[in-house]
Amino acid sequence: MATLTLIIIFIISLLALLKGADYLVDGASDIAAYFKVSPVIIGLTVVAFGTSLPELIVSLMAVFNGAADLSVANVVGSNFANIGLGIGIAALILPLAIKNKALIHEIPFLIVSSFLLLILGTDQFIFQKLGFSLSRFDGIVLYIVFIMFCYYIWTSLQHKQPKAMKKDIEDEYIHNLPLWKATVYILAGIAALTIGGRYFVNSSIELASNFGLSEAFIGLTIVAIGTSAPELITSFIAAKKGIGDLALSNIVGTNIFNILFVLGTVSIIKPIGIAPTIMQTDAIAMMALTLLFLVFATRGKGINRREGAILATLYIGYMAWLVIGL
């Protein structure tokens, strides 16, 4: 297929993915509100799940299309972009203050999740001299930790939440749609995600082939930034409104979902073989940036402009290094 046609399909399918996730989040948020679910729970679970949907769909489609490298690279690259761009640039817009103490406890959970990915992705290579991979057993381990995270979120939210944060989340995500319309939004979102995901992955694979690029490189850069667009936009808007907690909780929650839920789901359905460079270089770089984010967030109870500039510069520098290394 002609390169120009592939680029057009890539862009249209990406827009379908993003709009599908948007519709699904809107519908799910309103249905949750209809059944009297707390807006804070909606913000930290439904929204985080919704913004992870592009990564989930792309990863599933990639594995079933024989492009496992694209699957894992997409998650690693998305998490990298979420911290480097989502938090880094958001902090440049307005320093992100952490007012909700629960968020401080969630960031170490992200560190644990990232470290767990490194261990599970390399264990067979280290101990059995096999390739890097995520087996079905690894997927089950990720799911168990994911359930533990969900339980922690649920119990921590039983305590009284700041009224301001509750109102901000309610204003941002709950639109009081009629139940039938919210259901239509969910169905339309699922359809857009499924169709858009299929064409997005296929066009990504063909574009990589046409330009002589690896699936891992495409997954770490263009695909990762594309599927991270919901998180990035949400964080930028939240930062502009001065809602630092929402900007940070969106990124932290989504990154945890990406590792535990997305890769857990994909590897349970079908074990994933991983390109050595992803685990030996890219995942370690993601882990290092995540650790730096933890240091910044806990030291000053938020991310200031200087720290945001450091995160953004490190991300951009690493992407430049990947391009130069082609």
C-alpha distance (Angstrom), angle and dihedral (degrees) to the residues before:
residue distance angle dihedral
M1 . . .
A2 3.83 . .
T3 3.82 115.1 .
L4 3.83 93.7 -125.8
T5 3.82 90.7 52.9
L6 3.81 90.2 49.4
I7 3.81 91.7 50.9
I8 3.83 90.7 51.1
I9 3.84 91.2 48.7
F10 3.84 89.2 46.6
I11 3.82 92.4 53.7
I12 3.83 95.9 42.9
S13 3.82 92.9 46.9
L14 3.84 90.7 47.8
L15 3.82 89.8 52.7
A16 3.83 88.9 49.2
L17 3.81 89.5 51.6
L18 3.79 93.3 50.2
K19 3.81 94.8 43.8
G20 3.79 90.6 45.9
A21 3.80 91.1 53.8
D22 3.82 89.2 47.0
Y23 3.81 92.8 52.7
L24 3.79 92.1 45.6
V25 3.82 92.5 50.7
D26 3.83 91.8 47.4
G27 3.79 92.7 49.2
A28 3.81 95.1 43.2
S29 3.82 92.4 46.4
D30 3.80 92.6 51.9
I31 3.80 93.4 45.8
A32 3.82 89.5 49.1
A33 3.81 89.4 49.9
Y34 3.82 89.9 47.6
F35 3.81 88.3 59.0
K36 3.85 91.0 47.2
V37 3.81 97.5 -106.7
S38 3.82 112.5 164.2
P39 3.82 114.4 -97.5
V40 3.81 89.3 -132.3
I41 3.80 90.9 56.9
I42 3.80 88.5 48.3
G43 3.80 90.3 51.4
L44 3.81 95.8 49.7
T45 3.81 99.3 37.8
V46 3.82 115.8 19.9
V47 3.80 93.7 38.3
A48 3.83 94.1 43.5
F49 3.82 89.3 48.8
G50 3.80 91.3 47.1
T51 3.78 94.4 51.2
S52 3.84 89.0 48.8
L53 3.80 92.3 54.2
P54 3.83 95.7 88.6
E55 3.81 89.5 54.8
L56 3.81 91.1 46.9
I57 3.81 94.6 49.4
V58 3.81 93.5 43.5
S59 3.82 91.9 47.4
L60 3.80 93.1 49.1
M61 3.80 93.1 46.4
A62 3.81 91.0 46.5
V63 3.81 93.7 52.8
F64 3.80 92.8 47.8
N65 3.80 89.4 48.6
G66 3.80 91.2 53.8
A67 3.82 93.8 -106.5
A68 3.81 101.0 119.3
D69 3.83 91.8 153.3
L70 3.80 89.3 61.4
S71 3.81 89.9 51.5
V72 3.82 98.0 56.0
A73 3.81 94.6 33.2
N74 3.80 88.7 55.2
V75 3.82 92.4 56.8
V76 3.82 94.9 42.5
G77 3.81 91.7 45.4
S78 3.82 92.9 45.2
N79 3.81 92.9 51.6
F80 3.79 89.5 46.7
A81 3.83 91.4 50.6
N82 3.81 92.6 44.9
I83 3.81 91.9 59.2
G84 3.81 98.8 34.3
L85 3.80 96.8 43.2
G86 3.81 105.8 13.0
I87 3.80 95.2 50.8
G88 3.81 99.8 20.2
I89 3.80 97.4 53.5
A90 3.82 93.2 34.7
A91 3.83 88.2 57.5
L92 3.80 89.8 50.3
I93 3.81 88.6 55.4
L94 3.80 91.4 50.6
P95 3.84 129.6 -18.2
L96 3.80 110.1 -98.0
A97 3.80 112.9 -127.7
I98 3.81 120.2 -164.7
K99 3.80 109.1 -137.6
N100 3.80 98.3 158.7
K101 3.84 110.5 76.4
A102 3.82 91.4 -157.3
L103 3.80 88.9 69.2
I104 3.83 91.0 60.4
H105 3.81 88.1 59.8
E106 3.81 93.5 47.9
I107 3.82 94.6 57.8
P108 3.86 93.4 64.7
F109 3.83 86.3 50.0
L110 3.81 86.8 59.4
I111 3.82 89.4 51.4
V112 3.82 90.2 51.6
S113 3.82 90.8 48.8
S114 3.82 92.2 49.9
F115 3.80 92.3 47.0
L116 3.81 90.1 47.6
L117 3.81 90.0 54.9
L118 3.81 89.8 53.7
I119 3.82 92.2 49.5
L120 3.81 96.6 45.2
G121 3.80 93.3 42.8
T122 3.81 93.8 52.7
D123 3.82 104.7 31.7
Q124 3.83 96.1 92.5
F125 3.82 90.6 46.8
I126 3.82 93.4 50.0
F127 3.80 100.3 41.2
Q128 3.81 103.9 27.4
K129 3.82 101.1 25.3
L130 3.79 89.6 -123.5
G131 3.79 126.5 133.4
F132 3.79 125.1 -76.9
S133 3.78 109.8 -84.9
L134 3.80 149.7 141.4
S135 3.80 111.7 -123.4
R136 3.80 128.1 -162.1
F137 3.81 88.2 -99.8
D138 3.82 88.7 54.4
G139 3.79 88.5 51.1
I140 3.80 90.9 53.1
V141 3.82 90.5 50.4
L142 3.81 89.9 51.7
Y143 3.81 89.7 49.3
I144 3.80 92.7 50.9
V145 3.81 90.7 52.8
F146 3.82 88.9 45.5
I147 3.82 90.5 55.1
M148 3.81 89.2 49.3
F149 3.81 89.1 52.5
C150 3.82 92.0 49.7
Y151 3.80 90.2 49.5
Y152 3.80 90.6 50.3
I153 3.82 90.9 50.5
W154 3.79 91.4 48.7
T155 3.81 95.0 49.6
S156 3.81 94.5 42.8
L157 3.80 90.8 52.4
Q158 3.78 91.8 56.0
H159 3.78 85.9 79.8
K160 3.77 119.7 81.8
Q161 3.81 112.8 -79.8
P162 3.81 125.2 -148.4
K163 3.81 108.7 -86.1
A164 3.80 91.8 -137.6
M165 3.81 93.0 56.4
K166 3.80 91.0 45.6
K167 3.81 91.2 52.5
D168 3.83 93.1 46.0
I169 3.80 92.3 52.9
E170 3.78 91.3 44.8
D171 3.81 91.8 51.3
E172 3.81 92.5 45.3
Y173 3.79 101.7 46.7
I174 3.81 111.9 15.9
H175 3.79 116.1 78.8
N176 3.84 102.0 165.6
L177 3.80 94.8 -121.9
P178 3.83 117.1 177.5
L179 3.80 111.2 -96.1
W180 3.82 93.1 -111.0
K181 3.81 92.1 50.7
A182 3.81 92.3 47.7
T183 3.82 87.9 52.6
V184 3.82 90.7 51.0
Y185 3.81 88.9 50.5
I186 3.80 90.2 53.7
L187 3.82 93.6 48.8
A188 3.81 92.1 45.8
G189 3.80 89.7 48.5
I190 3.80 93.0 51.6
A191 3.82 91.2 48.5
A192 3.82 92.8 49.3
L193 3.81 91.7 46.9
T194 3.80 93.3 49.4
I195 3.80 97.3 46.1
G196 3.80 94.9 36.9
G197 3.80 91.9 47.3
R198 3.79 93.2 53.1
Y199 3.81 94.7 51.3
F200 3.81 92.9 39.6
V201 3.80 92.8 56.9
N202 3.81 94.7 42.2
S203 3.81 92.8 49.6
S204 3.83 91.0 45.6
I205 3.80 91.7 53.7
E206 3.82 92.7 47.7
L207 3.82 92.9 45.8
A208 3.80 90.0 51.7
S209 3.79 89.3 51.6
N210 3.83 93.5 46.6
F211 3.82 92.9 51.3
G212 3.80 94.7 39.6
L213 3.82 92.7 -116.1
S214 3.79 127.3 141.1
E215 3.80 120.9 -110.5
A216 3.81 87.7 -122.6
F217 3.82 91.9 57.8
I218 3.81 93.0 47.7
G219 3.82 89.8 47.1
L220 3.81 94.0 49.9
T221 3.79 94.9 48.5
I222 3.82 124.6 19.8
V223 3.81 98.5 18.5
A224 3.83 93.0 42.8
I225 3.80 94.1 50.6
G226 3.81 90.7 44.2
T227 3.80 95.2 52.0
S228 3.82 90.3 42.7
A229 3.81 92.1 57.9
P230 3.87 94.0 100.8
E231 3.81 91.8 53.7
L232 3.80 93.2 44.0
I233 3.81 94.3 48.7
T234 3.82 92.4 45.0
S235 3.81 91.7 50.8
F236 3.81 93.6 46.7
I237 3.82 91.7 50.6
A238 3.82 92.2 45.7
A239 3.82 91.1 49.0
K240 3.80 91.6 49.1
K241 3.82 89.2 52.7
G242 3.80 90.4 48.9
I243 3.82 94.0 -113.5
G244 3.82 98.2 137.0
D245 3.81 94.1 164.9
L246 3.80 92.3 56.2
A247 3.81 93.2 46.6
L248 3.80 91.7 51.2
S249 3.82 98.0 39.4
N250 3.81 90.0 51.5
I251 3.82 91.9 55.0
V252 3.82 96.0 40.4
G253 3.81 93.3 46.2
T254 3.80 93.4 46.0
N255 3.81 94.2 48.2
I256 3.81 90.3 51.3
F257 3.82 89.9 48.1
N258 3.81 90.7 49.1
I259 3.80 94.0 55.8
L260 3.79 102.4 34.3
F261 3.80 103.2 30.7
V262 3.82 104.5 26.6
L263 3.82 98.7 41.6
G264 3.80 90.8 34.1
T265 3.81 91.4 55.0
V266 3.80 94.7 43.7
S267 3.83 95.9 47.2
I268 3.82 92.7 47.3
I269 3.80 90.3 52.7
K270 3.79 93.2 43.4
P271 3.84 128.2 -3.5
I272 3.82 112.4 -113.7
G273 3.79 127.0 -134.0
I274 3.82 111.0 -150.9
A275 3.81 129.5 -151.8
P276 3.85 109.6 -114.7
T277 3.83 93.5 -125.1
I278 3.81 91.4 59.2
M279 3.82 93.7 58.2
Q280 3.81 98.1 32.4
T281 3.81 97.3 46.8
D282 3.81 118.2 2.5
A283 3.82 99.2 44.6
I284 3.82 90.1 46.7
A285 3.81 90.4 50.8
M286 3.82 89.4 50.2
M287 3.81 89.7 49.7
A288 3.82 91.7 49.9
L289 3.82 92.7 51.1
T290 3.81 90.0 47.4
L291 3.83 91.0 52.0
L292 3.80 90.2 49.7
F293 3.80 89.0 51.0
L294 3.83 88.9 52.5
V295 3.81 91.4 51.8
F296 3.81 92.3 49.1
A297 3.82 94.6 44.7
T298 3.81 96.9 48.0
R299 3.80 97.4 38.6
G300 3.77 97.2 57.7
K301 3.83 101.0 14.9
G302 3.77 91.3 -113.7
I303 3.81 144.1 20.0
N304 3.81 117.9 -80.3
R305 3.81 126.4 -160.7
R306 3.81 94.7 -95.2
E307 3.81 92.0 51.8
G308 3.81 90.2 45.2
A309 3.81 89.6 52.6
I310 3.83 90.3 51.3
L311 3.83 92.6 51.1
A312 3.82 92.5 46.8
T313 3.83 93.2 45.7
L314 3.81 93.1 49.9
Y315 3.81 91.0 50.2
I316 3.81 94.1 47.6
G317 3.81 90.3 44.9
Y318 3.81 92.0 52.6
M319 3.81 91.8 48.6
A320 3.82 89.3 49.7
W321 3.82 89.3 50.7
L322 3.81 89.8 52.6
V323 3.81 91.3 51.5
I324 3.82 93.5 46.2
G325 3.81 89.6 49.0
L326 3.82 93.0 58.6
